[in-house]
Amino acid sequence: HLIKSFKKGVIIKKGVIIKKTIAKNKPGHLKKRLFKVAYGFVGFYLIIWISSTLIASYFIGDLLKTDYGLDLAEGPTIRYNPFTSHLTIRDFTISKQGQLVFQLEKGDIEIRLHRLIMKQAYISQFKLDGFFLAVEQQSNSSQVAGIELIPTTELIEPIEPVEPALSSMEAVPEPSNFELIMPAFEFLGGKVAIKLGDDAHEFVIQQFSITDTNVSLQKQSLASRLALTLDNAPIEVDIALDAKNNLGEVTIDLSLRDYQLSHLAKQLPENIHKLDGLLSIKSINKIKFTDDVIIINNLTTTIEINDLEFEDDLIDIKQNEQILLISDLQLKLNNQSDNATPKIGVEINPLALKGGETTIKRDELKFSNQGYQTNASSIAFELNTDSSFGAQIAELSIDVLASQGQKNNLLFESEGLKLTLNKINLNQPSNDLLVVSAYSELQLGEFVSYIENKSHLMARFEEIQVKNMTLKKEQYTALSFDQLLVKESVFSNVINSDAIPELVSFNHLMLNDFKFDFEQIEIASVSVDGLNANLHLDNNKKIKNLVPLELLGLKKSTPEKSVTVDKQQAAVDQTSESQSEENIEQSASGPLIKIGRFELSNVKTLAFLDESVNPAYKREIFIDEMLVQNIDANQPLQQSPFSIKGRSDRYTKFEFAGFVKPFTVKTNLSVKGKLMEVSLPPVSSYIQPILGFQFESGELDTLLDIQIIDSAISGTTDVHIRGLELVEADEYQQDKLEQQTAMPLNVALGMLKDGDGNVELDIPMSGDMDSPSFGYSSFIALITKKAIQAAAQSYLIKTFLPYAELLSITFSAGEFILKTRFEDLIYEPAQVAISESQVAYMQQFITLMKDKKSTQVKICAVATIADLSEIGAGTVTGTGTDTQTKTEEEKILKLKTLAQQRMIAFEEYAVAEGIESSRILTCTPKVDLTVETQPKMVISI
């Protein structure tokens, strides 16, 4: 200003401007004036330099006190050197009500002002040290360095929008080509204290440096390093910028180690009660700016959480380790508004998530596992400008290690789960439903569940495999797989010293070509291999090998009555037409089922044991073949053919075949088949308490030919009973083998026997399933036939005379009581198998049976006192206390078991010699406790 005034000839003196005429002066006089001006500038700068601390302290301190209620500590140094444009700050401290809110121990900033002429802001020095800043946020206010921040909405008054009136000739001003250059910025140490409510956090800045800063419209570059601690957790950030014309690349390297998550607990919602653990992050990213797209390329990211503890109102989680590893992530942000290019695109290849031992508690559920591993490859995500999106994952695998859990009294364990999904696609058009599709493989290792403790095994699966599983979800969910295989399964097993067998087990269950959707469940075939079932009833007729399901504490709920609508039935009711379609049963909701083939193979046994009767009843059934086909709820009038063939015990056989319509309202069934060689004496346990008699002997053959059409029965049942005899209940203190007490009933049965001693009944069946009726005409015909039989004595004598040494003929009083039997076969005490001394007897017996091919015999084994000492049961000595009675019953049971074994060995010997098993009838095992009786086998015609 002085120079300009001098040139114009204006003299400033004591505030008065005097214009003079500029005269020609000598050069020395001008030089003298210039020196005076320079000295003035120097003096003025010296005054600024010397007084800057006093002036700044005074004005800044007054401003802080009056406007913000802050106190500036005494002794700060704020000095500005105008010669070098250098600002020096020392010991600058601000407090509020005695609390430190801001501090800067050292600060040096130097700007080269002469570079402004070249449009450069050149900061040659920028150093800060000993920095402290207090930040506080409460529910209704925020403060930085003790200064309360006012929301911007309170500062800005509404202004009516005014459209700029620019003429078409006016051009938009071009941005200034200004350049910022800073060779180095150093932040040597500092601290930021943050208070959020009652929760305090602390940033400790150990190093913050920026080097080679060059920012302009043409070029942008810098390198930065930040090292600090957040709540004692070290954080390091390295940033490198290299761009030209705002197009270039930024590299960011970030790391966080062992951050304690409990510092965030007070900022969480009220329903979260606990959050703890150590968080570590390592990430390297490159951000590339182009004309149209911003590309964020994550080279690698590792997120690790150790000793995690989380608890809210519903769930409690503990995990010792969890690691997320992301590689080659690429995020594209499109700046254009066209629909052809996605607005946001994400690509990841690969991604891995690894977890260590985990414990989860929710309500009454407790779950823990040893760890898991999740891997994904080729992940792609697109978000379009119309809000539609799509996502694809080439492969996703989930591998869960051994786990265990408990809910109430239900315990379960698993060796591990492995799930692999391929070609996962998620697509959601704008304002439309989400479409999902995936292909997967599932493998579950050994899975075991218990009730209350490990002595009550509920179910065990050695392995479960699902192959080629496909999931599709559009309007409805559709699930399909090629094969489901369940290996080595056991259901309901009471594990104790009694070694009670499991209720059900099988080698494997296989489902092929399974398809599920909202309307139908379709299975091409179901096969069960190696089925083994055991139904064991105790003295109270409870299933002994059924685990106590009541221990689960399940509450019985009354199901809501479902309303079904049968349109065809409604039409029939309106028109009163009797058509077969009226039997079709259809549900208004839920998928219908279709099974092409159900098959049982390699069935081990279906065993039944009833201890509620005395003696206990036991039967084993073996199914050789079982097949059901064409089960289809969509075609309820279609016949589903079935066939079953099997055996029971040693010689009982059965075979049935027919068809059924399982989905009609009324029963529709057709069955033909036969049941052969069913031994009746074992069933005595059920009829003895009711009738007072038991089966002495007898075998049952049954032929079935029954049709049921719309619950109407027609057909016949042919019953053929061979060698049927009844006796009263056993009395072990006297010999009852003569069976005289059963004579009246046997005489009545004799009226139904044919010439071979068999009972044949042809029973016609008719009526409805709810009230069937059975014909009786065949009974009358049989009795009439028996009335004309005579001269049986001479026939028997002539028939068996060649075998007189083996046979004896006994005549007893009474009608049709003539009885022929073999001589008794004597046994040694405790003997079971046929001995060498008995071979001669057996050879005559075999010869007779082969010679008389229509002859049937009944064998009855008798166990005696002589057997007791050999089998270690002692002797029976009358009655006494309850304990003695129980002991005697156990001895009788052992003797009956021995007698039963003798009959089995005898029959097997005869069958091995070529005699049909159907011609040898076994009776109820006998026990005779009279002293003089020998163990023996009683054989009669």
Disulfide bonds with the S-S distance in Angstrom:
Cys860-Cys923 2.09
